[in-house]
Amino acid sequence: MADFVRQQAEDPVVASLLREVQMAVPDKKLDQPGIVSQLLAWMDVDAKVTALKSLQGLLWEAGYQRSDFTGHIYPDAGPNLRAWRDSGTGALLMPLEFHPKIFFFCLIQRKN
């Protein structure tokens, strides 16, 4: 997280999220290392803080785009997902961390 924040702090989306972190703890004046410390503290307790979750999503996205992360899908997943879709049984519910999962499915290395 620290490297990502340091490297992406000037990106407008990241900068806005870093400001949200500061606003979430108004009793503290946080510099960049302090913001990272706050993010890590929230991670340690699995806090559901929007700015944290958004930054984590961006970090995952960047990792998938650089191929730092790869994944696999078992052979039965594709046919079962197609069958589920074709059955018309309803919508797929995804957690808030959906955005990085798009990259997971786009950059999958299928297990043979």
HELIX and SHEET records of a PDB file:
HELIX    1   1 ALA A    2  GLN A    8  1                                   7    
HELIX    2   2 PRO A   12  ALA A   24  1                                  13    
HELIX    3   3 GLN A   32  ASP A   44  1                                  13    
HELIX    4   4 THR A   50  GLN A   65  1                                  16    
HELIX    5   5 ALA A   77  SER A   87  1                                  11    
HELIX    6   6 PHE A   98  CYS A  106  1                                   9    
END                                                                             
